[in-house]
Amino acid sequence: MDGPCYTLINNEEDFEPMLEAELRKNLESNKVSVKTEALKTAILMLLSGEKLPSILMTVIRYVMPCDDHTVKKLLLVFWEIVPKYGPEGKLLHEMILVCDAYRKDLSHPNEYVRGSTLRFLCKLKEPELLEPLMPAIQECLTNRHSYVRVKRNLSHPILKKEVRRNAVLAIYTIYKNFENLIPDAPELIHRFLEKETDASCKRNAFMMLTTADQNRALEYLATCIDQVHTFNEILQLVIVELVHK
């Protein structure tokens, strides 16, 4: 195995692979149901060892613009497993278009899409794709207003917290794997921690500081030591772990 596996997908015994031409035709379909099934088939074929080099642009042109939630979920799996480098070891030019799509999803009016994209970016191991996304990821850390005034039905306070929570995890993971992409991550998370009110977001931020910059974690703890007994249990546990160390 070359790397960690984040997703396990059951391949049914009666699964029938498609010819690439037929797969492309179904991916180009105007019917979301047909497009969805074709994308599922493409994922299973890739996991079975097929390369499918000709469907990359088809997915970019005909599938990525689709706003259906199921399609968007499947696309995150597809981009996780699809080969991103050419035979010479260089990043495929098409991935630049994919990177632009990630950036748009990080500012999508639906918080679920943003949260899902941030979780996906925690799995990405290509610094060339992550680097252009850093400003958008940091924006998710501070964006509390979403698009509630424009599209009230798309905004929900729990999902807003999930966006910030996943933004912290994305920044921590990227800092851990590619520190040069966001060298000021500990300082950024420290400032976030001082202003954040949600317990789960504060827990994630404090956990990052205890690992990435323990002195900053202790500095923050010193400013609120008298309030620890009022904190949520999940944050208290992380503080106890730090003190125990």
Beta strands, then each sheet from edge to edge (+ up, - down):
end
